[in-house]
Structures are given as structure tokens and as C-alpha cells.
């Protein structure tokens, strides 16, 4: 690997000092590497939602699409030596609100990626879209650009609840966007939220009935949480109590199952053949390269797992990426933290995971889990045999407590 020539397409290359950290002796074979995904962050949105703690920025004076695409291209080229020879299994274009970018810009982005990275045949390419940026035939333009999966951020079909969480669209726009997504894509996802301010179980049932009426191949539904450094953290709304939220989750799982959607992850439901490949790779502790403002990467190298972060501010990111210096933080995950990092993801999967995957993805023996696994079994939060580990229904209900058993 150290002898592979680095030939950037446009003359942008990574720092030699940075490269030297990953090119020391003892390289794993490419066949031993975890699957690799690509995440692309487009950080602008029409309006910052009061619950959102993502790196998103309200657009003022338009989105600099051309310059940002140039920065993404330079960022990717500078990073190529870290992933040399590896194929990309999935691409996720998230935000922010990626659907603020025109279909022509998304076409250019996907073209730039294809020119620089080998993609697996049938590579899943997901784009997040919000109804507030919806225009007729816009979604068809994304499909023509190469997007294979659309995720529509509906959150609710109730106008009152949409206003309560600061969304820029109304129920009619949400319905129109989902109908267009259904017509344009074989696989699409509806994003909903529950335990919204003032929401009752009957209002949740109405949201679910409306969502399921479109026969979505995939449904993601998230509990509204009050995150630090958000508007809601400073001005918390009145939300359903924990008991009501648990009852709501029971309603969700029952109605989704009745509609033919299988719960395969804590917040994800899908029909056969429509699970999100990209998110599954996260949950199975695969690798991902993140490009764009504030994007995170998790990459495996010989005897180490590394996390990287890009500059958060879009203007700063563009300036730095265009000179091959987009990475602001680059650090190895300490070995004693790898068990928690792995379990934080893998235990979200209802089916659990093969025990051998822990060693494959972390390089650590299963013996480091012995004490935590024994306690999880004693509390009846997991079941396991010599090959497989799975959270129990009770473990799913107390997932945060289960995951915390693996903290160093």
C-alpha cells in the first residue's frame, strides 16, 4: 500500500504527514476490510428546526452550489489515498436539506464520485429531500441523475404538529412530496417523528395511517429528543411523558407490522428487499468516508480504527477543502473504547449480529466482552449462542442501559 502512487485528478493531495500515519507496516489485505460507504453532507436548509442538532445552516442569499461541488471534489481527491482500492457499497447524500440542490448539481456530484471511486454494482444512492423544497418533477430529475433511493422528511401530516416543531412545509406539501417520491422511485423512505409537542396517541395513529396509505417500502420513525444546544433545549416544549411515549412505540410497531413492514432496527421498518444498505453498514460497524462541511468518517487501517471530522462552517470548509486541508480532527479510536463503539451500533439491530463480526471489525478478542455480556444475560437483555448475539424485546426497550454496559 505504501508503494501505490498517489495521482490526484485535479492536483489536490493529502498532507504527506497525514498519509504517513496510515501507511506504516502491517497492512491488512483489502479482503479483510469492512464494507465502505460514502456520506456526502450538504449543509444548507431553508430554516433551522428548533430540535435539530445537525450541522445545518439557513441559506441566506442562495446556495453556492458550484463552489461547494468544487470543494467536495477536492475533498474526495485528497482523501483517495486513505481508501485506495476499496469499492463503495452505498452513498448517502444528507444534510441540511440536499433537495435545495438542483437535479443538475446532484447529477454533477454523482458523476464526480463515479469518476473517482469504484462503486459496487447496484450501489444504493440515497438522497434526503424535504417537502418544503418540493417541485413537480424535481424528484424525477434526481432519479435521472442516478439517485436510487429517496428519503422524504415528512415528520408529521398534522399541520399543528408541523408548526410546533418548526417545519417549513404543511400537510398538503408533505402528501404531494410522498406521492411524487412513490411515482419516481421503486424504493423510498418516509421519515416520521413521534412524541411531538402535545401529541396524543390518536394523533400518532392518524399520522401512521396516512403514511402507510402510500405503501412505503421503508419507514423511519424517531422519538423527538431534546438535544443540547438547540432552541428546544433553551425553550423546552411540553411533550408526552415516558409512559405515553412507550405506548406510542407499541402503536408504531403494531401498525407497521400489520402493514407488512418489519422492524429491523430500533427506528427502522422495511418491506423485504428494501432495508437501507447505507445505515445497515453503520450499524454493522462498517467503514464510511464522510465529505462535506462537518462530515465525519470512520475508517479502518492496519491495527487501528480512525475517526475524522471536516470543518463545520461551510465557508471555512470550502476554503480548506479547495487546498486539500478539509480535515480538522483526525484521531485513532482508543482500543478500550472499541467495544462500546461497536455495541452502540450493533445492538440497534433487532436480529443482532454474528459474534465473529466483533473481532473482524475491532481486532479484539471476544474475551474483552465477557463481563458485560454476563451482566446483560443476567438482566435478560440479550440471548446468545456460540455464533450469534441478539437483543431481547426487553433489551430493545432498555437499549441505552444495555449499550452502557460496554462503556470502558
BAVEX-369028 format. One record per residue (C-alpha): x, y, z; chain; residue number from 0. Coordinates in steps of 0.5 Angstrom, whole numbers, plus 500, padded with zeros to 3 digits. Layout:
BAVEX-369028
<nulum xx="X" yy="Y" zz="Z" cadena="A" num="NUM"/>
...
This chain:
BAVEX-369028
<nulum xx="500" yy="500" zz="500" cadena="A" num="0"/>
<nulum xx="506" yy="505" zz="502" cadena="A" num="1"/>
<nulum xx="508" yy="504" zz="494" cadena="A" num="2"/>
<nulum xx="502" yy="506" zz="491" cadena="A" num="3"/>
<nulum xx="503" yy="512" zz="487" cadena="A" num="4"/>
<nulum xx="498" yy="518" zz="489" cadena="A" num="5"/>
<nulum xx="496" yy="521" zz="483" cadena="A" num="6"/>
<nulum xx="490" yy="526" zz="484" cadena="A" num="7"/>
<nulum xx="486" yy="528" zz="479" cadena="A" num="8"/>
<nulum xx="486" yy="536" zz="480" cadena="A" num="9"/>
<nulum xx="492" yy="537" zz="483" cadena="A" num="10"/>
<nulum xx="490" yy="537" zz="491" cadena="A" num="11"/>
<nulum xx="493" yy="532" zz="495" cadena="A" num="12"/>
<nulum xx="493" yy="530" zz="502" cadena="A" num="13"/>
<nulum xx="499" yy="532" zz="507" cadena="A" num="14"/>
<nulum xx="505" yy="528" zz="507" cadena="A" num="15"/>
<nulum xx="505" yy="528" zz="515" cadena="A" num="16"/>
<nulum xx="498" yy="526" zz="515" cadena="A" num="17"/>
<nulum xx="499" yy="520" zz="510" cadena="A" num="18"/>
<nulum xx="505" yy="517" zz="514" cadena="A" num="19"/>
<nulum xx="500" yy="516" zz="520" cadena="A" num="20"/>
<nulum xx="497" yy="511" zz="516" cadena="A" num="21"/>
<nulum xx="502" yy="508" zz="511" cadena="A" num="22"/>
<nulum xx="506" yy="504" zz="517" cadena="A" num="23"/>
<nulum xx="508" yy="497" zz="516" cadena="A" num="24"/>
<nulum xx="503" yy="491" zz="517" cadena="A" num="25"/>
<nulum xx="497" yy="493" zz="512" cadena="A" num="26"/>
<nulum xx="491" yy="489" zz="512" cadena="A" num="27"/>
<nulum xx="489" yy="485" zz="506" cadena="A" num="28"/>
<nulum xx="483" yy="489" zz="502" cadena="A" num="29"/>
<nulum xx="479" yy="483" zz="503" cadena="A" num="30"/>
<nulum xx="479" yy="484" zz="511" cadena="A" num="31"/>
<nulum xx="477" yy="491" zz="511" cadena="A" num="32"/>
<nulum xx="470" yy="492" zz="513" cadena="A" num="33"/>
<nulum xx="465" yy="495" zz="507" cadena="A" num="34"/>
<nulum xx="466" yy="502" zz="506" cadena="A" num="35"/>
<nulum xx="460" yy="507" zz="505" cadena="A" num="36"/>
<nulum xx="461" yy="515" zz="503" cadena="A" num="37"/>
<nulum xx="457" yy="520" zz="506" cadena="A" num="38"/>
<nulum xx="456" yy="527" zz="503" cadena="A" num="39"/>
<nulum xx="454" yy="533" zz="507" cadena="A" num="40"/>
<nulum xx="450" yy="539" zz="504" cadena="A" num="41"/>
<nulum xx="449" yy="543" zz="510" cadena="A" num="42"/>
<nulum xx="444" yy="549" zz="508" cadena="A" num="43"/>
<nulum xx="437" yy="549" zz="510" cadena="A" num="44"/>
<nulum xx="431" yy="554" zz="509" cadena="A" num="45"/>
<nulum xx="430" yy="554" zz="516" cadena="A" num="46"/>
<nulum xx="434" yy="551" zz="522" cadena="A" num="47"/>
<nulum xx="429" yy="547" zz="526" cadena="A" num="48"/>
<nulum xx="428" yy="548" zz="534" cadena="A" num="49"/>
<nulum xx="430" yy="541" zz="535" cadena="A" num="50"/>
<nulum xx="436" yy="540" zz="530" cadena="A" num="51"/>
<nulum xx="443" yy="539" zz="533" cadena="A" num="52"/>
<nulum xx="446" yy="537" zz="526" cadena="A" num="53"/>
<nulum xx="451" yy="541" zz="522" cadena="A" num="54"/>
<nulum xx="446" yy="545" zz="518" cadena="A" num="55"/>
<nulum xx="446" yy="553" zz="516" cadena="A" num="56"/>
<nulum xx="440" yy="557" zz="514" cadena="A" num="57"/>
<nulum xx="441" yy="559" zz="507" cadena="A" num="58"/>
<nulum xx="442" yy="567" zz="506" cadena="A" num="59"/>
<nulum xx="443" yy="569" zz="499" cadena="A" num="60"/>
<nulum xx="442" yy="563" zz="496" cadena="A" num="61"/>
<nulum xx="447" yy="556" zz="496" cadena="A" num="62"/>
<nulum xx="454" yy="557" zz="493" cadena="A" num="63"/>
<nulum xx="453" yy="550" zz="489" cadena="A" num="64"/>
<nulum xx="458" yy="551" zz="484" cadena="A" num="65"/>
<nulum xx="464" yy="552" zz="489" cadena="A" num="66"/>
<nulum xx="461" yy="547" zz="494" cadena="A" num="67"/>
<nulum xx="461" yy="542" zz="489" cadena="A" num="68"/>
<nulum xx="469" yy="544" zz="487" cadena="A" num="69"/>
<nulum xx="470" yy="543" zz="495" cadena="A" num="70"/>
<nulum xx="467" yy="537" zz="495" cadena="A" num="71"/>
<nulum xx="471" yy="534" zz="489" cadena="A" num="72"/>
<nulum xx="478" yy="537" zz="492" cadena="A" num="73"/>
<nulum xx="476" yy="534" zz="499" cadena="A" num="74"/>
<nulum xx="475" yy="527" zz="496" cadena="A" num="75"/>
<nulum xx="481" yy="527" zz="492" cadena="A" num="76"/>
<nulum xx="485" yy="529" zz="498" cadena="A" num="77"/>
<nulum xx="482" yy="523" zz="501" cadena="A" num="78"/>
<nulum xx="483" yy="518" zz="496" cadena="A" num="79"/>
<nulum xx="490" yy="515" zz="499" cadena="A" num="80"/>
<nulum xx="486" yy="513" zz="505" cadena="A" num="81"/>
<nulum xx="481" yy="509" zz="501" cadena="A" num="82"/>
<nulum xx="486" yy="506" zz="496" cadena="A" num="83"/>
<nulum xx="483" yy="500" zz="492" cadena="A" num="84"/>
<nulum xx="477" yy="500" zz="496" cadena="A" num="85"/>
<nulum xx="470" yy="499" zz="493" cadena="A" num="86"/>
<nulum xx="464" yy="504" zz="495" cadena="A" num="87"/>
<nulum xx="458" yy="500" zz="497" cadena="A" num="88"/>
<nulum xx="453" yy="506" zz="499" cadena="A" num="89"/>
<nulum xx="453" yy="513" zz="498" cadena="A" num="90"/>
<nulum xx="448" yy="518" zz="503" cadena="A" num="91"/>
<nulum xx="447" yy="525" zz="501" cadena="A" num="92"/>
<nulum xx="445" yy="528" zz="507" cadena="A" num="93"/>
<nulum xx="444" yy="535" zz="511" cadena="A" num="94"/>
<nulum xx="441" yy="540" zz="512" cadena="A" num="95"/>
<nulum xx="437" yy="540" zz="506" cadena="A" num="96"/>
<nulum xx="440" yy="536" zz="500" cadena="A" num="97"/>
<nulum xx="434" yy="538" zz="496" cadena="A" num="98"/>
<nulum xx="436" yy="545" zz="496" cadena="A" num="99"/>
<nulum xx="441" yy="543" zz="491" cadena="A" num="100"/>
<nulum xx="438" yy="542" zz="483" cadena="A" num="101"/>
<nulum xx="438" yy="536" zz="480" cadena="A" num="102"/>
<nulum xx="444" yy="538" zz="475" cadena="A" num="103"/>
<nulum xx="448" yy="539" zz="481" cadena="A" num="104"/>
<nulum xx="446" yy="532" zz="484" cadena="A" num="105"/>
<nulum xx="448" yy="530" zz="477" cadena="A" num="106"/>
<nulum xx="455" yy="533" zz="477" cadena="A" num="107"/>
<nulum xx="456" yy="531" zz="484" cadena="A" num="108"/>
<nulum xx="455" yy="523" zz="483" cadena="A" num="109"/>
<nulum xx="459" yy="524" zz="476" cadena="A" num="110"/>
<nulum xx="465" yy="527" zz="480" cadena="A" num="111"/>
<nulum xx="464" yy="521" zz="485" cadena="A" num="112"/>
<nulum xx="464" yy="516" zz="480" cadena="A" num="113"/>
<nulum xx="470" yy="518" zz="476" cadena="A" num="114"/>
<nulum xx="474" yy="518" zz="483" cadena="A" num="115"/>
<nulum xx="471" yy="512" zz="486" cadena="A" num="116"/>
<nulum xx="470" yy="505" zz="484" cadena="A" num="117"/>
<nulum xx="462" yy="503" zz="486" cadena="A" num="118"/>
<nulum xx="459" yy="496" zz="487" cadena="A" num="119"/>
<nulum xx="454" yy="494" zz="482" cadena="A" num="120"/>
<nulum xx="448" yy="497" zz="484" cadena="A" num="121"/>
<nulum xx="451" yy="501" zz="489" cadena="A" num="122"/>
<nulum xx="445" yy="504" zz="493" cadena="A" num="123"/>
<nulum xx="445" yy="512" zz="493" cadena="A" num="124"/>
<nulum xx="440" yy="516" zz="498" cadena="A" num="125"/>
<nulum xx="438" yy="523" zz="498" cadena="A" num="126"/>
<nulum xx="435" yy="526" zz="503" cadena="A" num="127"/>
<nulum xx="429" yy="531" zz="501" cadena="A" num="128"/>
<nulum xx="424" yy="536" zz="505" cadena="A" num="129"/>
<nulum xx="417" yy="537" zz="502" cadena="A" num="130"/>
<nulum xx="419" yy="545" zz="503" cadena="A" num="131"/>
<nulum xx="423" yy="545" zz="497" cadena="A" num="132"/>
<nulum xx="419" yy="540" zz="493" cadena="A" num="133"/>
<nulum xx="417" yy="542" zz="486" cadena="A" num="134"/>
<nulum xx="414" yy="537" zz="481" cadena="A" num="135"/>
<nulum xx="418" yy="533" zz="477" cadena="A" num="136"/>
<nulum xx="424" yy="535" zz="481" cadena="A" num="137"/>
<nulum xx="425" yy="528" zz="484" cadena="A" num="138"/>
<nulum xx="425" yy="525" zz="477" cadena="A" num="139"/>
<nulum xx="431" yy="529" zz="476" cadena="A" num="140"/>
<nulum xx="434" yy="526" zz="482" cadena="A" num="141"/>
<nulum xx="433" yy="519" zz="479" cadena="A" num="142"/>
<nulum xx="435" yy="521" zz="473" cadena="A" num="143"/>
<nulum xx="442" yy="524" zz="476" cadena="A" num="144"/>
<nulum xx="443" yy="517" zz="479" cadena="A" num="145"/>
<nulum xx="439" yy="517" zz="486" cadena="A" num="146"/>
<nulum xx="436" yy="510" zz="487" cadena="A" num="147"/>
<nulum xx="433" yy="512" zz="494" cadena="A" num="148"/>
<nulum xx="429" yy="518" zz="496" cadena="A" num="149"/>
<nulum xx="428" yy="519" zz="504" cadena="A" num="150"/>
<nulum xx="423" yy="524" zz="505" cadena="A" num="151"/>
<nulum xx="423" yy="528" zz="511" cadena="A" num="152"/>
<nulum xx="415" yy="529" zz="513" cadena="A" num="153"/>
<nulum xx="416" yy="528" zz="521" cadena="A" num="154"/>
<nulum xx="408" yy="529" zz="521" cadena="A" num="155"/>
<nulum xx="402" yy="530" zz="517" cadena="A" num="156"/>
<nulum xx="399" yy="534" zz="522" cadena="A" num="157"/>
<nulum xx="399" yy="542" zz="521" cadena="A" num="158"/>
<nulum xx="399" yy="544" zz="528" cadena="A" num="159"/>
<nulum xx="405" yy="539" zz="530" cadena="A" num="160"/>
<nulum xx="409" yy="541" zz="524" cadena="A" num="161"/>
<nulum xx="408" yy="548" zz="526" cadena="A" num="162"/>
<nulum xx="410" yy="546" zz="533" cadena="A" num="163"/>
<nulum xx="417" yy="543" zz="531" cadena="A" num="164"/>
<nulum xx="418" yy="549" zz="526" cadena="A" num="165"/>
<nulum xx="418" yy="545" zz="520" cadena="A" num="166"/>
<nulum xx="417" yy="550" zz="513" cadena="A" num="167"/>
<nulum xx="412" yy="545" zz="510" cadena="A" num="168"/>
<nulum xx="405" yy="544" zz="511" cadena="A" num="169"/>
<nulum xx="401" yy="537" zz="511" cadena="A" num="170"/>
<nulum xx="399" yy="538" zz="504" cadena="A" num="171"/>
<nulum xx="406" yy="539" zz="501" cadena="A" num="172"/>
<nulum xx="408" yy="533" zz="505" cadena="A" num="173"/>
<nulum xx="403" yy="529" zz="502" cadena="A" num="174"/>
<nulum xx="405" yy="532" zz="495" cadena="A" num="175"/>
<nulum xx="412" yy="530" zz="496" cadena="A" num="176"/>
<nulum xx="411" yy="523" zz="498" cadena="A" num="177"/>
<nulum xx="406" yy="522" zz="492" cadena="A" num="178"/>
<nulum xx="412" yy="524" zz="488" cadena="A" num="179"/>
<nulum xx="417" yy="520" zz="491" cadena="A" num="180"/>
<nulum xx="413" yy="514" zz="490" cadena="A" num="181"/>
<nulum xx="412" yy="515" zz="483" cadena="A" num="182"/>
<nulum xx="419" yy="517" zz="482" cadena="A" num="183"/>
<nulum xx="423" yy="511" zz="486" cadena="A" num="184"/>
<nulum xx="422" yy="504" zz="487" cadena="A" num="185"/>
<nulum xx="425" yy="505" zz="494" cadena="A" num="186"/>
<nulum xx="423" yy="511" zz="498" cadena="A" num="187"/>
<nulum xx="423" yy="512" zz="506" cadena="A" num="188"/>
<nulum xx="418" yy="516" zz="510" cadena="A" num="189"/>
<nulum xx="421" yy="520" zz="516" cadena="A" num="190"/>
<nulum xx="416" yy="521" zz="522" cadena="A" num="191"/>
<nulum xx="417" yy="523" zz="529" cadena="A" num="192"/>
<nulum xx="413" yy="522" zz="535" cadena="A" num="193"/>
<nulum xx="412" yy="524" zz="542" cadena="A" num="194"/>
<nulum xx="412" yy="531" zz="539" cadena="A" num="195"/>
<nulum xx="409" yy="537" zz="543" cadena="A" num="196"/>
<nulum xx="402" yy="536" zz="545" cadena="A" num="197"/>
<nulum xx="402" yy="530" zz="541" cadena="A" num="198"/>
<nulum xx="396" yy="525" zz="543" cadena="A" num="199"/>
<nulum xx="396" yy="517" zz="541" cadena="A" num="200"/>
<nulum xx="390" yy="518" zz="537" cadena="A" num="201"/>
<nulum xx="394" yy="524" zz="533" cadena="A" num="202"/>
<nulum xx="400" yy="519" zz="532" cadena="A" num="203"/>
<nulum xx="395" yy="514" zz="530" cadena="A" num="204"/>
<nulum xx="393" yy="519" zz="524" cadena="A" num="205"/>
<nulum xx="400" yy="520" zz="522" cadena="A" num="206"/>
<nulum xx="401" yy="513" zz="521" cadena="A" num="207"/>
<nulum xx="395" yy="511" zz="518" cadena="A" num="208"/>
<nulum xx="397" yy="517" zz="513" cadena="A" num="209"/>
<nulum xx="404" yy="515" zz="512" cadena="A" num="210"/>
<nulum xx="402" yy="507" zz="511" cadena="A" num="211"/>
<nulum xx="397" yy="509" zz="506" cadena="A" num="212"/>
<nulum xx="402" yy="510" zz="501" cadena="A" num="213"/>
<nulum xx="405" yy="503" zz="502" cadena="A" num="214"/>
<nulum xx="412" yy="506" zz="503" cadena="A" num="215"/>
<nulum xx="418" yy="501" zz="502" cadena="A" num="216"/>
<nulum xx="421" yy="504" zz="508" cadena="A" num="217"/>
<nulum xx="419" yy="508" zz="514" cadena="A" num="218"/>
<nulum xx="424" yy="511" zz="519" cadena="A" num="219"/>
<nulum xx="420" yy="514" zz="526" cadena="A" num="220"/>
<nulum xx="424" yy="517" zz="531" cadena="A" num="221"/>
<nulum xx="423" yy="520" zz="538" cadena="A" num="222"/>
<nulum xx="423" yy="527" zz="539" cadena="A" num="223"/>
<nulum xx="429" yy="528" zz="544" cadena="A" num="224"/>
<nulum xx="431" yy="535" zz="546" cadena="A" num="225"/>
<nulum xx="438" yy="536" zz="545" cadena="A" num="226"/>
<nulum xx="444" yy="540" zz="548" cadena="A" num="227"/>
<nulum xx="445" yy="547" zz="544" cadena="A" num="228"/>
<nulum xx="438" yy="547" zz="541" cadena="A" num="229"/>
<nulum xx="433" yy="552" zz="541" cadena="A" num="230"/>
<nulum xx="428" yy="547" zz="544" cadena="A" num="231"/>
<nulum xx="434" yy="546" zz="550" cadena="A" num="232"/>
<nulum xx="433" yy="553" zz="552" cadena="A" num="233"/>
<nulum xx="426" yy="553" zz="551" cadena="A" num="234"/>
<nulum xx="423" yy="546" zz="552" cadena="A" num="235"/>
<nulum xx="416" yy="545" zz="549" cadena="A" num="236"/>
<nulum xx="411" yy="540" zz="553" cadena="A" num="237"/>
<nulum xx="412" yy="533" zz="550" cadena="A" num="238"/>
<nulum xx="409" yy="527" zz="552" cadena="A" num="239"/>
<nulum xx="411" yy="523" zz="558" cadena="A" num="240"/>
<nulum xx="415" yy="517" zz="558" cadena="A" num="241"/>
<nulum xx="410" yy="512" zz="559" cadena="A" num="242"/>
<nulum xx="406" yy="515" zz="554" cadena="A" num="243"/>
<nulum xx="412" yy="515" zz="549" cadena="A" num="244"/>
<nulum xx="413" yy="508" zz="551" cadena="A" num="245"/>
<nulum xx="405" yy="507" zz="549" cadena="A" num="246"/>
<nulum xx="406" yy="510" zz="542" cadena="A" num="247"/>
<nulum xx="412" yy="506" zz="540" cadena="A" num="248"/>
<nulum xx="408" yy="500" zz="541" cadena="A" num="249"/>
<nulum xx="403" yy="503" zz="537" cadena="A" num="250"/>
<nulum xx="408" yy="504" zz="532" cadena="A" num="251"/>
<nulum xx="411" yy="497" zz="532" cadena="A" num="252"/>
<nulum xx="404" yy="494" zz="531" cadena="A" num="253"/>
<nulum xx="401" yy="498" zz="526" cadena="A" num="254"/>
<nulum xx="408" yy="498" zz="522" cadena="A" num="255"/>
<nulum xx="407" yy="490" zz="522" cadena="A" num="256"/>
<nulum xx="400" yy="490" zz="520" cadena="A" num="257"/>
<nulum xx="402" yy="494" zz="514" cadena="A" num="258"/>
<nulum xx="408" yy="489" zz="512" cadena="A" num="259"/>
<nulum xx="414" yy="493" zz="515" cadena="A" num="260"/>
<nulum xx="419" yy="489" zz="519" cadena="A" num="261"/>
<nulum xx="422" yy="493" zz="525" cadena="A" num="262"/>
<nulum xx="430" yy="491" zz="523" cadena="A" num="263"/>
<nulum xx="433" yy="497" zz="527" cadena="A" num="264"/>
<nulum xx="430" yy="501" zz="533" cadena="A" num="265"/>
<nulum xx="427" yy="506" zz="529" cadena="A" num="266"/>
<nulum xx="427" yy="503" zz="522" cadena="A" num="267"/>
<nulum xx="422" yy="499" zz="519" cadena="A" num="268"/>
<nulum xx="422" yy="496" zz="512" cadena="A" num="269"/>
<nulum xx="419" yy="491" zz="507" cadena="A" num="270"/>
<nulum xx="423" yy="485" zz="504" cadena="A" num="271"/>
<nulum xx="429" yy="488" zz="500" cadena="A" num="272"/>
<nulum xx="428" yy="495" zz="502" cadena="A" num="273"/>
<nulum xx="433" yy="496" zz="508" cadena="A" num="274"/>
<nulum xx="437" yy="502" zz="508" cadena="A" num="275"/>
<nulum xx="444" yy="499" zz="506" cadena="A" num="276"/>
<nulum xx="448" yy="505" zz="508" cadena="A" num="277"/>
<nulum xx="445" yy="505" zz="515" cadena="A" num="278"/>
<nulum xx="446" yy="498" zz="516" cadena="A" num="279"/>
<nulum xx="453" yy="499" zz="514" cadena="A" num="280"/>
<nulum xx="454" yy="504" zz="520" cadena="A" num="281"/>
<nulum xx="450" yy="499" zz="525" cadena="A" num="282"/>
<nulum xx="455" yy="493" zz="523" cadena="A" num="283"/>
<nulum xx="461" yy="498" zz="525" cadena="A" num="284"/>
<nulum xx="463" yy="498" zz="517" cadena="A" num="285"/>
<nulum xx="467" yy="504" zz="515" cadena="A" num="286"/>
<nulum xx="465" yy="510" zz="512" cadena="A" num="287"/>
<nulum xx="468" yy="516" zz="509" cadena="A" num="288"/>
<nulum xx="465" yy="523" zz="510" cadena="A" num="289"/>
<nulum xx="466" yy="529" zz="506" cadena="A" num="290"/>
<nulum xx="463" yy="536" zz="506" cadena="A" num="291"/>
<nulum xx="462" yy="541" zz="512" cadena="A" num="292"/>
<nulum xx="462" yy="538" zz="519" cadena="A" num="293"/>
<nulum xx="462" yy="531" zz="516" cadena="A" num="294"/>
<nulum xx="465" yy="525" zz="520" cadena="A" num="295"/>
<nulum xx="469" yy="519" zz="518" cadena="A" num="296"/>
<nulum xx="470" yy="512" zz="521" cadena="A" num="297"/>
<nulum xx="476" yy="508" zz="517" cadena="A" num="298"/>
<nulum xx="480" yy="502" zz="519" cadena="A" num="299"/>
<nulum xx="487" yy="502" zz="518" cadena="A" num="300"/>
<nulum xx="492" yy="496" zz="520" cadena="A" num="301"/>
<nulum xx="491" yy="495" zz="527" cadena="A" num="302"/>
<nulum xx="487" yy="502" zz="528" cadena="A" num="303"/>
<nulum xx="481" yy="505" zz="527" cadena="A" num="304"/>
<nulum xx="481" yy="512" zz="526" cadena="A" num="305"/>
<nulum xx="475" yy="518" zz="526" cadena="A" num="306"/>
<nulum xx="476" yy="524" zz="522" cadena="A" num="307"/>
<nulum xx="472" yy="531" zz="522" cadena="A" num="308"/>
<nulum xx="471" yy="536" zz="517" cadena="A" num="309"/>
<nulum xx="471" yy="544" zz="518" cadena="A" num="310"/>
<nulum xx="464" yy="545" zz="520" cadena="A" num="311"/>
<nulum xx="463" yy="552" zz="518" cadena="A" num="312"/>
<nulum xx="461" yy="552" zz="510" cadena="A" num="313"/>
<nulum xx="465" yy="558" zz="508" cadena="A" num="314"/>
<nulum xx="471" yy="555" zz="512" cadena="A" num="315"/>
<nulum xx="470" yy="548" zz="510" cadena="A" num="316"/>
<nulum xx="470" yy="551" zz="502" cadena="A" num="317"/>
<nulum xx="477" yy="555" zz="503" cadena="A" num="318"/>
<nulum xx="480" yy="549" zz="507" cadena="A" num="319"/>
<nulum xx="478" yy="543" zz="502" cadena="A" num="320"/>
<nulum xx="480" yy="547" zz="496" cadena="A" num="321"/>
<nulum xx="487" yy="547" zz="498" cadena="A" num="322"/>
<nulum xx="487" yy="540" zz="501" cadena="A" num="323"/>
<nulum xx="486" yy="541" zz="508" cadena="A" num="324"/>
<nulum xx="479" yy="540" zz="510" cadena="A" num="325"/>
<nulum xx="480" yy="535" zz="516" cadena="A" num="326"/>
<nulum xx="480" yy="539" zz="522" cadena="A" num="327"/>
<nulum xx="480" yy="533" zz="527" cadena="A" num="328"/>
<nulum xx="484" yy="526" zz="526" cadena="A" num="329"/>
<nulum xx="485" yy="521" zz="532" cadena="A" num="330"/>
<nulum xx="485" yy="514" zz="533" cadena="A" num="331"/>
<nulum xx="480" yy="511" zz="537" cadena="A" num="332"/>
<nulum xx="483" yy="508" zz="543" cadena="A" num="333"/>
<nulum xx="482" yy="500" zz="544" cadena="A" num="334"/>
<nulum xx="479" yy="501" zz="550" cadena="A" num="335"/>
<nulum xx="473" yy="505" zz="547" cadena="A" num="336"/>
<nulum xx="472" yy="500" zz="541" cadena="A" num="337"/>
<nulum xx="467" yy="495" zz="545" cadena="A" num="338"/>
<nulum xx="463" yy="501" zz="546" cadena="A" num="339"/>
<nulum xx="463" yy="504" zz="539" cadena="A" num="340"/>
<nulum xx="462" yy="497" zz="536" cadena="A" num="341"/>
<nulum xx="456" yy="495" zz="541" cadena="A" num="342"/>
<nulum xx="453" yy="502" zz="541" cadena="A" num="343"/>
<nulum xx="451" yy="501" zz="533" cadena="A" num="344"/>
<nulum xx="451" yy="493" zz="533" cadena="A" num="345"/>
<nulum xx="445" yy="493" zz="539" cadena="A" num="346"/>
<nulum xx="441" yy="497" zz="535" cadena="A" num="347"/>
<nulum xx="439" yy="491" zz="530" cadena="A" num="348"/>
<nulum xx="434" yy="487" zz="532" cadena="A" num="349"/>
<nulum xx="437" yy="481" zz="529" cadena="A" num="350"/>
<nulum xx="443" yy="482" zz="533" cadena="A" num="351"/>
<nulum xx="450" yy="480" zz="530" cadena="A" num="352"/>
<nulum xx="455" yy="475" zz="529" cadena="A" num="353"/>
<nulum xx="460" yy="474" zz="535" cadena="A" num="354"/>
<nulum xx="466" yy="474" zz="530" cadena="A" num="355"/>
<nulum xx="464" yy="480" zz="527" cadena="A" num="356"/>
<nulum xx="466" yy="484" zz="533" cadena="A" num="357"/>
<nulum xx="473" yy="481" zz="532" cadena="A" num="358"/>
<nulum xx="473" yy="482" zz="525" cadena="A" num="359"/>
<nulum xx="471" yy="490" zz="526" cadena="A" num="360"/>
<nulum xx="475" yy="491" zz="532" cadena="A" num="361"/>
<nulum xx="481" yy="487" zz="532" cadena="A" num="362"/>
<nulum xx="480" yy="485" zz="539" cadena="A" num="363"/>
<nulum xx="478" yy="478" zz="542" cadena="A" num="364"/>
<nulum xx="471" yy="477" zz="545" cadena="A" num="365"/>
<nulum xx="474" yy="476" zz="552" cadena="A" num="366"/>
<nulum xx="474" yy="483" zz="553" cadena="A" num="367"/>
<nulum xx="466" yy="483" zz="553" cadena="A" num="368"/>
<nulum xx="466" yy="477" zz="558" cadena="A" num="369"/>
<nulum xx="464" yy="481" zz="564" cadena="A" num="370"/>
<nulum xx="459" yy="486" zz="560" cadena="A" num="371"/>
<nulum xx="456" yy="480" zz="557" cadena="A" num="372"/>
<nulum xx="455" yy="476" zz="563" cadena="A" num="373"/>
<nulum xx="451" yy="482" zz="566" cadena="A" num="374"/>
<nulum xx="447" yy="483" zz="560" cadena="A" num="375"/>
<nulum xx="445" yy="476" zz="560" cadena="A" num="376"/>
<nulum xx="443" yy="476" zz="568" cadena="A" num="377"/>
<nulum xx="439" yy="482" zz="566" cadena="A" num="378"/>
<nulum xx="435" yy="478" zz="561" cadena="A" num="379"/>
<nulum xx="437" yy="484" zz="556" cadena="A" num="380"/>
<nulum xx="441" yy="479" zz="551" cadena="A" num="381"/>
<nulum xx="441" yy="472" zz="548" cadena="A" num="382"/>
<nulum xx="447" yy="469" zz="545" cadena="A" num="383"/>
<nulum xx="450" yy="462" zz="543" cadena="A" num="384"/>
<nulum xx="457" yy="461" zz="540" cadena="A" num="385"/>
<nulum xx="456" yy="464" zz="534" cadena="A" num="386"/>
<nulum xx="450" yy="470" zz="535" cadena="A" num="387"/>
<nulum xx="448" yy="475" zz="540" cadena="A" num="388"/>
<nulum xx="441" yy="478" zz="540" cadena="A" num="389"/>
<nulum xx="438" yy="484" zz="544" cadena="A" num="390"/>
<nulum xx="431" yy="481" zz="547" cadena="A" num="391"/>
<nulum xx="425" yy="485" zz="547" cadena="A" num="392"/>
<nulum xx="427" yy="488" zz="554" cadena="A" num="393"/>
<nulum xx="434" yy="489" zz="552" cadena="A" num="394"/>
<nulum xx="431" yy="494" zz="546" cadena="A" num="395"/>
<nulum xx="426" yy="497" zz="551" cadena="A" num="396"/>
<nulum xx="432" yy="499" zz="555" cadena="A" num="397"/>
<nulum xx="437" yy="500" zz="550" cadena="A" num="398"/>
<nulum xx="441" yy="506" zz="553" cadena="A" num="399"/>
<nulum xx="442" yy="502" zz="559" cadena="A" num="400"/>
<nulum xx="444" yy="496" zz="555" cadena="A" num="401"/>
<nulum xx="449" yy="499" zz="551" cadena="A" num="402"/>
<nulum xx="452" yy="503" zz="557" cadena="A" num="403"/>
<nulum xx="455" yy="496" zz="560" cadena="A" num="404"/>
<nulum xx="460" yy="496" zz="555" cadena="A" num="405"/>
<nulum xx="463" yy="503" zz="557" cadena="A" num="406"/>
<nulum xx="470" yy="503" zz="558" cadena="A" num="407"/>
